[in-house]
């Protein structure tokens, strides 16, 4: 079952893998360390999972087009997944009924 919690976990993992891939790219050019062949596919799989989960959750979460596009932009901007996770956490708390 696809839940918002699962999406948030994937968003954090995707954002972290993106940052590691960026560091790996710098290391590849400045040292003899090449982690890009490892991190590239890992990040790619997490990116695809992020987008797929966002598409599947959109109807259930009733995200309008603007919200949905901003969530997708979160996958391509460094730290974007962290921002999306934070926003989802804060919006879930504010809309929850006591």
Secondary structure by P-SEA (a helix, b strand, c coil): cccaaaaaaaaaaaaaaaaaaaaaaaaaacccccaaaaaaaaaaaaaaaaaaaaaaacccccccaaaaaaaaaaacccaaaaaaaaaaaaaaaaaccc
